[in-house]
Amino acid sequence: MHMHPLVSLLVTSLQQCLSNPPVLSVALVILVIYRQLSQKSKLPKIPAGFLILYLLLRLLWILFGRFPFIEVWAKWPLIGANIALAWGILNILFNWVVNQFWQQPGKLPIPRITRDFILAFGYAFLTLIFLRVQGDVNLTSLITTSAVLTAIVGLAAQSTLTSFFAGLILQIDRPFQIRDWITVGDYTGEVCGINWKSTQLITHEEEMIFIPNVEIIKSNFRNYSRPTPNHLARFNLGIDYDAPPNKVREVILQVLREHQEILQTPPSEIRLTAFGEFAINYEVRFWTGNYGNEPRLKSEINNKLWYKLRRYGIQIPLPTRNIRLNHLEKSRKERRADRTRDQIARRLEAIPLFAPLAPNERNQLADEVTRLVYGHGEPIVRQGEAGNSLYLIEQGRCEILIADGPETRCVGHLHAGDLFGEMSLLTGEPRNATVRSVGDSVVFSLSSEAFRTILIANPTICQDLANILAQRQEARLAESGEPRPVSNPAGSLVDRIKAFFGIG
């Protein structure tokens, strides 16, 4: 069989290089240095261990293989070198195929036990071929001897072999895979590794747990990521008897719908489970796409529920207070309500918008004001939503956000004593910005319904209110640099206020 001259030249050059000790020594040093550097840097990692062994055995064979006292064994270093070269090529090809086709972003990594099993089978197959072709070894006797040795080793290492076969069974049945969340005995965690002896879990506390494969196949375990990664999370909540169940469901579902990591399909559920001694017990059920997020999501939901339930006047009762101190609590609440009403009336008196009102009218409005608490990041009003209420900041700080296409920018901040939403209160126009709490904030809310009785009884103050609104609009436009309207804004506002409240 004749080879192409170019191929023949390449083969001859390769044989000369592999027979030259200086060339082999340089190649050996380069591979060793590269292997060390790739482990400490971002250089591509190449499984060069077997290639280094091949070069070393090849160099030893060239240097010492011609000595008479070892000439009878001289072929075995060369056979060993060739086996090492074959193993190295197989290892490089296998890793290339795995990285190219399996370990792509979004795909699960191959468990270590599967990789080791495939490579071990390939190593054994190549070794038998080289021993038969180059070593002229009788494979029948070799296999018979290996069987005897295997039996001896098996008796001496029963525990290790049991773990090995347990790991093999897990790979065949595949009841779980990498990144699945499972519970085995007292341990719950995300599967991060499966090898010959054990399965490794990472718990919620970021602890590594090693569970022997033998223990896993002997016990019942739960897989939270099968048949789908969607997981139903549940927790119980006790609510005061005075809160209507339908209202409680509505408020809790609002919190669940606003959380971005909670799945909307299947829908969340709020179940009334029992009438307890001190509270009505509800079970909150929602779906998440990853079991590992459940503890964090429950914490975030409970945090938001505290603020939301408080704003709607829904209480989570304390048994001791409700049973033994109910009459004292009622008296304390009445005194606190009186102090709050007086405080609000003084606040309204200091606000120019409410200056046209008589003292009794401001007191009447103070009775209708609602005190609301918002947590960090919660929106108080949203841009574009219909509005009919005004807000006065009692404590805390808020930021004003404007949505301009896909981007949202902060255009200012509001502090204690500032008010917003006056145009929505008096004209019902949609919100022109989103106002969001920075940290915890306490605000007073006043709806247009509270104003309706006062304006119908005294329609002449519409002009005064329109003038104050127009002045605030002009000041806001001057601050932002926008052009002022040519027409009389106060006259237009009077008509809008009367139309909104139905005043003829």
N, C-alpha and C positions, 0 to 999 in steps of 0.2 A: 504493500500500500504506500503510494507516494504522497507526501505532504506538500502543500504549497510552499514555495521557497521562503516566503515571509513568515509562515507559521514555523517552518523548520528553524529559521534564524532566531525567532523568539524563544523556542524551546531550548535551543543550544545556549543562548544567552542566560536563560533562567537556570539551566543546569550548572553553568560556570559560576553564577553568583552563589548558588546554594552549595558549591564546593569550595568557596573561597572563605577561609576563616575570618579575615578582616571585615569582609562584607557582612557576614553573619553576625559578628560582634557589634558592628555599628547598628544593624537592624534591630538586634536584641536590645541595645541601650535605648534606641529611639522609642521602641514599643513600651519599655518599662517607664520611661519619662512621660510619655503621652498618657499612659494609664494613670499615673499619679496625678498629672495635671487635670485630667478629665474628672477625677473624683472631687477636686477642690475648686473647679471653675465651671463655666457654662459650655465647655467644649463638648461636642457629641461623644457620648459614651459608647465605646466599642468593646465587646467581650473578648479581650485580647489575651486572656490567661492561657488558653490552649496554644495560641500562636507563639507566645513566649516560651512555653514548654517545648514546642516543636523546634524552635531555633536553638534552644539550649541542648536538646538531645542531638540535633543535627551537628552542632559544633563539637560536642563530646565525641560523636562517632567519627568525625573527620580527624580530630586530634589524637584519639586513643584507639580507634578501631583497628589500626594496623599492627598493634603490638602482638607478638606471638602468643603470649600467655592468656590473652583474652580474645584471640582470633576466632575461637570456636563459638563465642557468644557475640561476635561482632554484629551479626544481623539483627539481634533483638533491639539494640538501641535505635537502629534505623526503622524497624517495624513500629517500635513505640513512637518514634517521631512522626511517622506517617499516620498512625492512629490519632495522635494529638492534632496533626494538621487537619485530618478529616473531621474530628470533633470541633475544632475551631471554626472551620467553614460552616458546618452544620449550625453551630451556635449563632454565628453572624447572620446566616440566612434566616434562621428561625426568628431572631430578634427583629430583623428587618421586616419580615412578613407581619409579625405581631404589631409593630409600631405603625406599619403602613395601612393595615386593614382593620385591626381590632382596637388599638388604643387611640382612636380618634376622639376629639372633643364630643362629649355626650354619650360615649359608649362606655360600658363597664369594663374594667381591667380583667384580664384572665387571672384566676386564682393561681397562687404559686404552686399548689399541688398539681394542677393541670399542666403547667409549664414543665415542672420537673418530670412528670410522668412521660410526656411526649419526648423530652430530651433524653431521658434515661433509655427509653425504647430505641431511639435513634442511635445512641452511643453503643448499646449492646449489639445492634444490627451491624453497624460499621466495624466494630471490633471483631465479630465473628468472621466477616468477609476478609479482613486483613490477615487474621490468623490462619484462615484456610488458604488464601491465595499466596501470601508472602511467607508465612511461617510453616506452611504444610502441616498444620495441626489437624488431627483426627477429631472432627467436631462431635462424633458420637460418643467417644470416650470423655471428651471435655464436658459434654452436657451431663453424662452420667456422674462424673466426678463433682460437677457443680450441684447436681441434685443432692448428693450426699452432704456436701458442705452446707447447702441451704438448709437441710434438715437439722444439722448440728447447730447452725447459727440460729435457726428458728426456735429451737428448744431453749437456747441461752438468752434469747431476746423476745420472749413472747409478748411482753407489754408493749415494746416498740412496734412489733409487727401488728398487734391488735390496733394500735393507734393509726398505723399506716393504712390498714384495710378499712378502718372506720372513716378516715379521710377520703379514701377511694369511693366508699359507698355514698358519702355526702356529695361527691362530685358527679356520681352517676345519677342519683335521685334529684339533686339540686333543689332541696327544699328551701334554700335561701342562697343569695349571692351577695357579692360585694355591694355595700351601701344600703342593704336591707336593714330594717330595725327589727330586732327579735328580742324575746325574753326567754332565757334558759335558767330555770331555777329561780334564784334570787337576783339575777343580773339582767338588766335591760340595756341594750346599746346598739350602735350601728356597726355592722360587720365591716371590718377594714382589712381583714386578711384571713386566708384559709391555707394552712400548710399541712404537712404530713401528720403532725402530732396534735395540733390544736387549732381552734378558731379564735380570732382576736376581735374583741368588741371595744368600741369607744363609747363610754357612758355619757349621760348628760353633764356629768361633773368633769368631763375631759379626762377620765381615768381609763387606762388600758387594762382590759380583763382578758386573761387567757383561759379558755375553757377546753379541756381535752375533748377530742372528737368522740372518744368512747363514751363520755358522759352525755354528749348531745344525742347520739343515736339510741341511747338507753332510756332517755327521758322525753317527756312531752315538752314541746316548746312552741311559742307563739310567734308568728311572722306578721308584723304590722304592715309590711309593704306588699303583701300578696293578698288577693289576686291583682289588686291595683294599689298604687301608692297613696290613694285617697284614704283618709282616716277620720272616723267619727269620734270627736272629742266631746266630753260631757263634764259638767260640774253642777252642783246644787247651789241654790240661792234662796234664802228666806226673806220674804217681803211682808210688810205690815198688813194687817187685815183690812185697813181702811182703803187700800189701793185696789181698784177694780182689776180683776185678772186680765181683761182685754187690754186695758191701758198698760199694764205691766209688760204684756207680750209685745205691744207696739213699741215701747221704749227700748226694750232689750234688743228687738230685731233691728231697730235703727242703728244701734251700736254695731251689731254684727254685719249689717250691710255696708257700713262705712269703712270697715277694715279691709284693706286691699288683699291680705293673704288668706282670707276666709272665702272658701268656694261658695258661689251662689247656686250651683247645681251639683249635688242635690241641695234643696233649700234647708236652711236652719230651722230648728223647731224649739218652741218653748212649751214644756209640758208641766201642768199642775199635777204634782205627784201626791200631795197629802196636805191635810189641814193640821198643822202642828200645834203644840201647846201655846207657842208664842208668836208663830208666823205661819203664813202660807208658804209651803215649800214648792219650789219650781226646779225643774231640770232643764238646763240650757244645753242644747245639742247643736253642734256646728261641725262642718267638714273642713279639713285642711289637706293640702297636697303632700304633706310630709309629717310623719309621726314625730320626728325629732323637734319640730317647731311647737308641739303642743304646750309644754310648760311656759314658754315665753308668750304664746298667744293668750293663754288663760290669764297670765299676769296683766297683759296689756288690756284685755277686755274688762277685767275686774276694775282696773284703774279708770277706764273710761266710764264704766257703769256707775261708779261712785259719783262722778260729776253729773252725768245725765240724770240719774235717779234723784239727786239732790235738786236739780233745776226743776224737775217736774213734781217736787214735793212728795216723792215716794220714799218711805223710810224703810231702812233695814233695822228692825226693832232690837232693843236690848232687853232681855227677859227681866232683869232685876228692876229696871226703871219702869217698864210697863206694868208690873204687878204691884210693886210696893210703893212707888213714888209717882203714880200717875197724876194725882191731884196736885202735887207740888210741881210737877213738870208742866201741867196745864197753866198754873199761875205764873210760872217763870216765863212761859212762851207769851202770855198776854202782856207782861211787863216789857219783854223784849220787843214785841210788836209795837207798843206805844212809843218806845224810844226810837225805834227805826222810823216810824211815821214822822215824828218830830224832826229827826235828822234829815229825812228826805225833803220835808217841807222847807227847811232852811236851805238845803241845796238848791231847790227849785227857785227860791226867792232870789238867789245870787246869779241865776242864769238869765241873760237878757231876753231869751225867747219867751220866758214865762212872766216877764215883767208886766205885760198888759193885764194879767189875771189878778183878780181880787184875792186877799188872803184866804178867804173861805174856799175859793175855787182851787187854789194851790193845795190846801189841805185835802180837798176832795180828790185831787189827782194823786196826792201822796198815798191815800188809802188804796189806790189801784196799782201802785208800782210793785213790780215783782223783783225780788233780789235773786240773782243768778250767779253761780260759780262755774268758771270754765278752767279747764286744765291746759297745760302747755300744748300749743299746736292746734287746739280746737278752734274751728271757725265760729265766730259769733254771727256774722252775716256773710252771705256769699254774693259775689258780683253777678248781676243779671237776675237774681231771684226777686219775686214780688215781695214788697215789704209794706208794713203798716204799723211800725213801732220805732221808738227812739230808745237809745241806750246812753246811760251816763256811767262813766267808769268811777267806781268807788275806790277800788284798790287794784294795783297791778299796772301792767303795761300791755298795749296792743300794737300790732303793726298793720299798716294799710297796704294791701296788695292789689295791683292792677294787672289783669290778664291782657296782654297785647299779642294776639295770635297764639302761637304755641308757647310763648315765654310769659312768665309771671315775674314782675319786678316789685320791689318794696319802694313805696313813694313817701313814706313817713311813718311816724309813731304817735300814739295817743297815750296820755298818762292820766293819773287820778284827777278827776274834775272835768275832763274833756267829755264832750257828748258827740254822738254821730247818729245819723239816721233821721234827722229832722224832716228832710224832704219826703221820706217814705211815711213818716208819721202824719204829715198834714196833707200830702197829695197822693199818697199811695204809689209813687213811682218806683220802678225797680231799683235795686241797689246798684250804685255805680262803682263799687269797689268791694273787695273782700276784707273784712277786719278779723284778724286772728290773734288769739291770746298768746303772749310771750310770758312763759311761766304761768303761775296761777293768777287768775284775775276775778274780781268781783264786780258785777255791773248791775245797775238798776235798769229795768225794762219797763217802758210805758207804751201801751198800745193805743191806737187811734180810737178804739171804742170808749176809752176813758175820757177822751176829748170831746166825743160826739155830744154828750149831754150839755157840756159847758158851752160849746159853740152854738148849738141850737137855741139855748136860752139867751145867749148874748152874741148874736151874729156880728155886731159892730167891731168886735176885736179881730175879725178876719183881716181887716186892713192893716192893723198893727202887726199881726203875725206875718203877713206878706211882706211888709217893709223890713222886718228883722231878717226874714229869710233872704230877701234880695240883697241886703247889706252883707250877709255871710257869704252869699254866692259871689258877689263882687270882690270881696276880700280874698276868697279862695282863688278866683281867676287871676287877680293881680299877683298873688304869690306864685302861681304856676306859670305866669307869663302868657296865658291864653287871651285872645281878644274878647273884649266885653260886648254884650249884645247891644244893638242899636235901639231896639224898642224898650219900652218901660217894663222891666221884669216884675215889679211889684204888682202892676195892674193885671198881668197875666196870672200871677200866683194867686191873687184874690179869687179869680174865676175858677182856678183849679182846686183851691181849698173848698170853695162852696160846692163845686160839683162833686168832689170826693165825699163830703159829709152830707150831701143832699139838702143844702140850704138854699132856699129860693131867693 
